[in-house]
Amino acid sequence: MASIGVQFDDNGKAYAPKIDYPSEVAPQTPAKPKPRTGRDGGPMSPQPKPAAAAPVIEFKTEAEVEAANLPKGTKIKVGGRLAEVQ
C-alpha cells in the first residue's frame, strides 16, 4: 500500500499526510504569442503595408493635363478643382 501513496503511523493505522500549500500563487508571466505560420508550416510572408496616398498633381489647363500623358486613375487638380484622369 505504501507504493501507491498510503501512509501509516507507528500503530499501523493509515492516515492522510499533511500537505503544505503555498499561501500565495506566484504571478505567471504572459506567454509569448506563437509566430504565424503558412500552410507548409514555415513562416508567413510579411503582410504588405498600405500604399501611401499619391500627391495630387496640379495643372492650370486641360491642355497641360493632356500633354503630361498621365495614366488613367491619376488624381489631379485642374484650375483648383479635383479631378481624375479618364
N, C-alpha and C positions, 0 to 999 in steps of 0.2 A: 504494500500500500504506500510505502514511503516513496516508491519510484513514480507514483502518479501525483505526488504532492501532498498527501495526507500526513499530518504531523501528529506525534503522540507525546504526552508528558511522561514524567518518571513513573507514574502509576499505570501506564499503558492506555490511558484514555485519550481519544482523538480530540484535537482542538484546532480551531482556525487561527492561523498565525496573524499577528497584528501587522497591518500594512501602514506604513507612514506615507501619506500623500503629501505632495508639496502644497504649501499654503497659497502660493501664487503661481500662476502659469506664466512661463517665460514668454515674452512677446515674440511673435513669429515675424520674420522678415517676409515681405511680399515676394512671391515667386516671379521670376523674370518671364516675360512672355516668350513663347517659343517662336523662333523665326518662321516666317511664312515659307511654305514650300510649294513647288509646282507639281504637276501631275506625276512626274517621274521621281519625285522625292528630293530633287535638287532645289537650290534657292530660286525664288521667283525673280524675274527681271524687275528692276525698279519701275514704278508707275510714272508715266510721263507727266510732267508739270504742265499746267495750262499755259498756253501761249500768252504773252503779254499783248495787250491791245496795240495795234499798229497806230502810229501817229497819223492824224488827218492831214492830207496834203492840201494846201490852199492854192487856188488859181483865181485869176481875175476874170477870165472869159472862158467860154466853152471852147473856143479855138485853141487855147493853151492846153486844155484837157485832151483834146483830140491829138494835138501834136506830141503830147507826152506818151501816148500809146500805152496806157496802163492796163493791167489785166482786169478782167471782169470781177466785180465784187469789191474793188478797192474803194475805201472811204475817202471822199474828197470834200472840199469846200469850194464852191464857185460863187464868187461875189458875196461871200459871207453866209451862204446857205449851205447846209449839209446835203450831200448827195452821195450816190454810189455809182461806180462805173457800170454801165449796162452792156 
